[in-house]
Each structure stands twice: as C-alpha cells, then as structure tokens.
Amino acid sequence: MSNHSVSRVVRAARKAVYRACSEPTELVRWRVPLDMTARLLAAEEAGYRMALGYEDGRADTFDSIFVARVPDERVVERIRFDAPERAGEMTVTTVLRDVQDGTEVSLQFENLPASIRPEDNEEGTRQALVRLAELVEVRANIDRRLSAIERDFGVEIFYACESGSRAWEFASPDSDYDVRFLYRHPRDWYLSLTEQRDVVETPIEGVYDVNGWDLRKALRLAQKGNPVLFEWLSSPIRYIETPLAADFRKTVTSVFDPTTAYRHYYSMALKQWRGYFGRERVRHKKYFYVVRPLLASSYLLYQPRIVPMRFTDLMGKVNMPASIRDVLARLLEEKRRSAEAGEGPPIPELHAWIEKTLERLKHRTPQASKAPDPARLDAFFQRSFDS
C-alpha cells in the first residue's frame, strides 16, 4: 500500500468547493476519471455507497464513511472496496486552502490498495479534479443567475434543481444545464385583482437554460397531476432547497395522480417514436426520449408512485429482456461520451422492443386513485406566507 497526494487550483470560493467535496450527491458528479462513470447507490449523513464504471463494463463498488467534515477546510473519508483484490481501508483526505486565483484542492491518499497503481490513481485524480473545477465553476454561474432573478423580479426562490438529461443521468459532454426553479412573491402580490405573469423565463445563455414557476401556479399544476413538477421535486441535482421546499414536496406528493402521469409518459414516448424514427440514420440520444417514458409508464402500472428520476434507477425497477438492458447500457455509455448530435444506424433489436412495448401499454392504465383534496393545497398556500 502507498501514500500520495494530488492538487489543483479551482477558480471558486472555498465554500462552494467544500460543498462539492462533502456532499455525496455532488461527489458522484466529479470524483471519477474522465473515461469512467460514477453512480451513487446510497447516501446518508455518515457516508455513502458508490459504483465506478469502466469502459470495458467492469465496475468497482465501495463504501465511504465520513470521519471528519470541517466546513470549508477539510473532509476525511475511510473507503473500503468490495473487490477482494482491493482489500483494506483507504483514507482520503481533502484539504482546501485559499490561494490568489481561488481554492487549492489537495486530495491525500493513505493506504492505497496494492492492486491500484499509484501512477494510475494520480492520473485518475487529476482528471477528476478537472471535473471538479468545471462543476464548481458551473455551479457558481448558476448561483449568480438565480440570485439575479431574485433581485430583478423581486421573488424568493425556494427550490431550484437540474431537469432533463443531466438529472436523468444520460447527459452528453455538451448537454445544456436545464435549471428549473420554484419561487414566491411577497403576500400582497397575490392579492391583486389583475392576473399577473406566473412564470419567469430567461433567455438561453450558452449552456444555461433557466426558467421557473410561481408557487401558486405550481400548486395548481400539482392539483392537475402535472408529472413535470414531480420530476423537478425528485431531481438528484438540487441548487436551492429551503425548508419551504420540503413542506411543498410533502404536500404535493400526497396528491400525485399515477393515471395522469401514465398518460403523459405514454403520449410522450409515442410522440417521440413517431417524430424521430423510421429513417436511415438515427440520433441515438432520441432513443432515451422514447425509452425513458416507456419505462416510466411500465413502472406506474405496478408501482403507482412518483417515477425515479435517474435512468439507471428506473431501469433497475422495470422488467425487460437482458439483451435490451445490455443495448441500453451500451447506448448510455456512448451518449455520456459523445456530442448531442451523435447519430448512427437504427438498432433493430431495440426498435422491435419499443414497438412491442408501445402496443402492450396502449390500452393499460394504473389503478385509479382518489381525486386530490384542493383544501390541503389551499392550506399549504396560506401557511406558506407565515414563514
């Protein structure tokens, strides 16, 4: 076993870097080499469990326990891999230090398993730190945009998240950041006799697409069973989440309508299938915009609750042929590494499965649920201004 360290300067404040180094939902987004993928399997206050995927299909799974987390300064983890050849307990210490251009991040490794070559670990860590730099710089840009919206529109954003392919975990390297948020105005804004605009839409700037809904609009959409709202609330990537957001999520989850969601997802799959397939060349990203809603529809037939946001989580909860699962796994790795416009010939096996599944689900619906109680949503709306 060996000890070594790798450092890099990140152009961001120490507070922002610490958040990315101390929260499992952030760690999974960067602490992996550029040619590998990471998936968070479980997370709690004391630690987390993660799987690292290699290009050849191999995977390393490990458990990490937080030994110490000193805000804005240091994180100490003890890591144990499942693989016998990686036996032992490795300690990883992340140290943050202010420097002229931002924050110096130093990852120190103690008791690196003998089966991991120090030079490979050092190169992989350098690549991971490239991901970290991009992540925190992007996060800083998003934070600035959200703060500007609060200031310019006179609102309070109580929840903000990533929607779309980055939250579904099949983003390409050049995918946009689809930031969605919920906000509220001061109480008197809602007392006007004049109906006012209840959305905030900002121009797309580079890779940033930032839009949001007013609190009252969001509650009305929840009452109608709008599945998009429920997806936002279950996003694994969250930029703002206040106590009001937790209360909002608990309230609207109680009125989730699986039948409305099923119709939404099935219609989406059918529309994408009819609109983008049947050609000699296919944009492979479009497969996911058919398959994910199909899987969501299948999930709702047997588990009438909010659909998991991550594509891999959803795949794991729906029955499908092993051959199709393998095809999707390969496509997923391809999409994560190629540009959004990447295309290729159709995949006959996948086409046949999609057509068969569309037909199978055509006349199915989940068991009907009772109509939502508007009084509960009204009560939440009224008390939301008490805080």
C-alpha positions in Angstrom: 0.0 0.0 0.0 1.2 3.5 -0.8 0.5 7.2 0.1 0.5 10.2 -2.2 -1.4 13.4 -2.9 -2.7 15.3 -6.0 -3.6 19.1 -6.0 -5.3 21.6 -8.3 -6.4 25.2 -8.1 -10.1 25.7 -8.7 -11.5 29.2 -9.6 -14.2 29.3 -7.0 -14.7 30.3 -3.4 -13.8 27.7 -0.7 -17.4 27.4 0.5 -18.5 26.3 -3.0 -15.7 23.8 -3.3 -16.3 22.4 0.1 -19.9 21.7 -0.8 -18.8 19.7 -3.8 -16.3 17.8 -1.7 -18.5 16.9 1.2 -22.0 16.0 -0.2 -22.4 12.6 -1.8 -24.8 13.9 -4.5 -22.0 16.3 -5.5 -19.1 13.9 -5.2 -20.7 11.4 -7.6 -20.6 14.1 -10.3 -16.9 14.7 -10.3 -14.7 12.2 -8.3 -14.1 9.8 -11.1 -11.7 9.8 -14.1 -12.8 11.2 -17.4 -13.1 7.8 -19.1 -15.2 6.3 -16.2 -18.7 6.9 -14.8 -20.0 7.0 -11.2 -23.3 6.1 -9.7 -24.5 6.9 -6.2 -26.1 3.7 -4.7 -27.0 5.0 -1.3 -26.3 8.1 0.9 -26.8 9.1 4.5 -25.3 11.5 7.0 -22.5 9.2 7.9 -21.4 8.3 4.4 -22.4 6.8 1.1 -22.0 3.9 -1.3 -20.9 4.4 -4.9 -20.2 2.3 -8.1 -17.5 3.3 -10.6 -17.9 2.0 -14.1 -15.1 1.3 -16.6 -15.3 1.5 -20.4 -15.0 -2.3 -20.7 -18.0 -2.9 -18.5 -16.2 -3.7 -15.2 -17.2 -1.9 -12.1 -15.7 -1.1 -8.7 -18.1 -0.6 -5.8 -17.1 0.9 -2.4 -18.4 2.3 0.8 -17.2 5.6 2.2 -17.6 6.8 5.8 -17.1 10.4 6.7 -14.6 10.5 9.6 -14.4 14.3 9.7 -16.0 17.2 7.9 -14.6 20.6 8.9 -16.7 23.2 7.0 -14.8 25.0 4.2 -11.5 23.3 5.3 -11.2 19.6 5.3 -13.0 16.3 4.6 -11.7 12.9 5.8 -13.1 9.6 4.4 -12.4 6.0 5.1 -13.1 3.9 2.0 -13.5 0.1 1.6 -13.9 -1.6 -1.8 -16.0 -4.7 -2.3 -13.4 -6.4 -4.6 -11.1 -8.8 -2.7 -8.1 -7.6 -4.6 -8.8 -4.1 -3.2 -9.0 -5.3 0.4 -8.1 -2.9 3.2 -9.2 0.5 4.3 -8.0 3.6 2.4 -8.1 7.1 3.8 -8.8 10.0 1.5 -8.3 13.5 3.0 -9.5 16.5 1.0 -7.8 19.8 2.1 -8.9 23.2 0.9 -6.8 26.3 1.0 -7.3 29.9 -0.2 -4.9 31.0 -3.0 -4.8 34.0 -5.2 -6.8 32.5 -8.1 -9.4 30.7 -6.0 -9.1 27.5 -3.9 -6.3 24.9 -3.9 -7.8 21.4 -3.6 -5.5 18.7 -2.3 -6.5 15.0 -2.2 -4.3 12.9 0.0 -4.4 9.1 -0.2 -3.2 6.8 2.5 -3.1 3.0 2.3 -3.9 2.9 -1.4 -4.8 -0.8 -2.2 -1.8 -2.7 -3.8 -3.9 -3.6 -6.9 -4.2 0.1 -7.8 -1.0 1.5 -9.3 -0.1 4.9 -7.7 0.6 6.4 -11.1 -2.9 5.3 -12.4 -4.6 6.8 -9.2 -2.7 10.0 -9.6 -3.7 10.4 -13.3 -7.3 9.5 -12.5 -7.4 12.0 -9.6 -6.0 14.8 -11.9 -8.8 14.0 -14.3 -11.4 14.0 -11.5 -10.1 17.4 -10.4 -10.8 18.7 -13.9 -14.4 17.6 -13.4 -14.5 19.3 -10.0 -13.3 22.6 -11.5 -16.0 22.5 -14.2 -18.6 21.5 -11.6 -18.0 24.3 -9.1 -17.5 27.0 -11.8 -20.8 25.9 -13.4 -22.5 25.9 -10.0 -21.2 29.5 -9.4 -22.6 30.6 -12.7 -26.0 29.1 -11.9 -26.0 30.6 -8.4 -25.3 34.0 -9.9 -28.2 33.7 -12.3 -30.6 32.6 -9.6 -29.6 35.5 -7.4 -30.1 37.9 -10.3 -33.6 36.6 -10.9 -34.5 37.0 -7.2 -33.2 40.6 -7.3 -34.7 41.6 -10.7 -38.1 40.0 -10.2 -38.5 40.7 -6.5 -39.1 37.0 -5.7 -37.7 34.3 -3.3 -36.6 31.1 -5.0 -37.3 28.3 -2.5 -36.3 25.4 -4.8 -34.0 25.0 -7.8 -32.9 21.9 -9.5 -31.5 20.3 -12.6 -34.0 18.9 -15.0 -33.6 17.0 -18.3 -30.7 14.8 -19.3 -28.2 15.8 -16.6 -30.7 14.8 -13.9 -31.8 11.7 -15.8 -28.0 10.8 -15.9 -27.7 10.5 -19.6 -26.2 13.8 -20.4 -23.6 14.3 -23.3 -20.5 16.3 -22.6 -22.1 19.3 -24.4 -25.6 19.0 -22.9 -27.3 22.2 -21.6 -27.9 22.9 -18.0 -31.7 22.9 -17.7 -32.2 24.7 -14.4 -35.8 24.8 -13.1 -37.0 26.6 -10.0 -40.0 27.4 -7.9 -40.4 30.9 -6.3 -42.9 33.0 -4.4 -43.7 36.7 -4.4 -44.5 38.7 -1.3 -48.0 38.1 0.0 -49.5 41.3 -1.4 -48.6 40.3 -5.0 -51.3 37.6 -4.8 -54.0 40.0 -3.6 -54.1 42.0 -6.8 -57.3 41.8 -8.9 -55.1 41.8 -12.0 -53.8 38.4 -13.1 -50.0 38.7 -13.4 -47.4 36.6 -15.1 -46.7 33.5 -13.1 -43.6 32.2 -14.8 -40.0 33.5 -15.1 -38.4 32.7 -18.4 -34.8 33.9 -19.1 -33.0 33.9 -22.4 -30.8 30.9 -23.0 -27.2 31.9 -22.5 -24.6 29.5 -23.8 -25.4 26.2 -22.0 -27.7 27.7 -19.4 -31.4 27.4 -19.8 -33.0 28.8 -16.6 -36.8 29.0 -16.0 -39.2 28.8 -13.1 -42.8 28.7 -11.9 -44.6 30.7 -9.3 -45.8 29.0 -6.1 -49.5 29.3 -6.8 -49.0 28.1 -10.4 -47.0 25.1 -9.2 -49.8 24.1 -6.7 -52.4 24.3 -9.4 -50.3 22.1 -11.6 -49.9 19.6 -8.8 -53.6 19.5 -8.4 -53.9 18.6 -12.1 -51.3 15.9 -11.7 -48.5 17.5 -13.8 -45.7 15.0 -13.9 -43.0 17.5 -14.8 -43.4 19.2 -11.4 -43.0 15.9 -9.6 -39.9 15.2 -11.7 -38.4 18.5 -10.6 -39.0 17.7 -7.0 -37.3 14.3 -7.2 -34.2 15.6 -9.1 -30.9 14.3 -7.7 -29.2 17.6 -8.5 -30.5 20.5 -6.4 -29.2 24.0 -6.3 -31.5 25.6 -3.7 -33.7 23.8 -1.2 -35.2 25.7 1.7 -37.4 24.4 4.5 -40.4 25.7 2.5 -39.4 23.3 -0.4 -39.5 20.3 1.9 -43.0 21.2 3.1 -44.1 21.8 -0.5 -42.8 18.4 -1.6 -44.6 16.6 1.2 -47.8 18.4 0.4 -47.9 17.9 -3.3 -46.7 14.3 -3.2 -49.9 13.5 -1.4 -51.9 14.5 -4.5 -49.8 12.6 -7.1 -52.0 11.0 -9.7 -50.4 7.9 -11.4 -53.1 7.8 -14.1 -52.4 11.3 -15.3 -48.7 10.6 -15.1 -49.1 7.4 -17.1 -51.0 9.1 -19.9 -48.3 11.8 -20.0 -45.4 9.4 -20.3 -47.1 7.1 -22.8 -48.1 10.0 -25.0 -44.5 11.4 -24.8 -43.0 8.1 -25.9 -45.4 7.7 -28.8 -44.8 11.3 -30.0 -41.0 10.9 -29.9 -41.2 7.5 -31.7 -43.4 8.8 -34.5 -41.4 12.0 -34.8 -37.8 10.8 -34.9 -37.6 7.2 -36.0 -38.1 5.4 -39.3 -35.1 6.9 -41.0 -31.8 5.5 -42.3 -29.8 7.4 -39.6 -31.0 8.0 -36.0 -29.8 10.4 -33.4 -29.0 7.9 -30.6 -30.0 10.4 -27.9 -33.6 10.2 -29.2 -33.8 6.5 -28.1 -33.7 7.7 -24.5 -36.5 10.2 -25.1 -38.6 7.2 -26.1 -37.3 4.5 -23.7 -37.4 6.6 -20.5 -41.1 7.5 -20.8 -41.9 3.9 -21.8 -40.1 2.6 -18.7 -41.9 5.2 -16.6 -45.3 4.0 -17.9 -44.3 0.4 -17.1 -43.2 1.4 -13.6 -46.5 3.2 -12.9 -48.6 0.1 -13.8 -47.1 -1.8 -10.9 -45.8 1.0 -8.6 -48.3 3.9 -8.7 -46.0 6.5 -7.2 -43.6 9.2 -8.4 -41.2 7.8 -11.1 -37.5 7.6 -10.2 -35.6 10.4 -12.0 -32.3 8.6 -12.7 -32.5 6.4 -15.8 -30.4 3.6 -14.3 -32.6 3.6 -11.2 -35.7 3.3 -13.4 -34.1 0.5 -15.5 -33.5 -1.4 -12.3 -37.1 -1.3 -11.3 -38.7 -2.4 -14.6 -38.7 -5.9 -16.1 -37.1 -6.1 -19.6 -35.1 -8.6 -21.6 -31.5 -8.9 -20.6 -30.4 -8.2 -24.2 -32.3 -4.9 -24.3 -30.8 -3.9 -20.9 -27.4 -4.6 -22.4 -28.2 -2.5 -25.5 -29.3 0.4 -23.3 -26.3 0.2 -21.1 -24.0 0.5 -24.2 -26.0 3.4 -25.6 -25.9 5.1 -22.2 -22.1 4.9 -22.1 -21.9 6.1 -25.7 -24.2 9.1 -25.0 -22.2 10.1 -22.0 -19.0 10.3 -24.1 -20.3 11.7 -27.4 -21.8 15.0 -28.6 -25.5 15.7 -28.5 -25.8 15.4 -32.3 -24.2 11.9 -32.4 -26.0 9.5 -34.7 -25.8 6.1 -36.3 -27.9 3.4 -38.0 -31.1 2.2 -36.3 -30.8 -0.7 -33.8 -33.3 -3.3 -35.0 -33.5 -5.2 -31.7 -34.3 -2.0 -29.8 -36.8 -0.9 -32.4 -38.7 -4.2 -32.1 -38.8 -3.9 -28.3 -40.1 -0.3 -28.5 -42.8 -1.2 -30.9 -43.9 -4.2 -28.9 -43.9 -2.2 -25.6 -45.9 0.6 -27.1 -48.5 -1.8 -28.3 -48.5 -3.7 -24.9 -49.1 -0.4 -23.0 -51.5 1.1 -25.4 -54.7 0.2 -23.5 -53.3 -0.1 -20.0 -53.7 2.3 -17.1 -52.7 2.2 -13.4 -55.4 1.7 -10.8 -57.3 4.9 -10.4 -56.5 7.0 -7.3 -58.9 9.2 -5.4 -59.2 12.8 -6.5 -56.8 15.2 -4.8 -58.1 17.3 -2.0 -57.8 21.0 -3.0 -58.3 22.1 0.6 -54.9 20.6 1.5 -53.2 22.6 -1.2 -55.0 25.7 -0.2 -54.0 25.3 3.4 -50.4 24.9 2.4 -50.5 28.0 0.2 -52.0 30.1 3.0 -49.5 29.0 5.7 -46.5 29.3 3.3 -46.5 33.1 4.0 -46.3 32.6 7.7 -42.5 31.8 7.4 
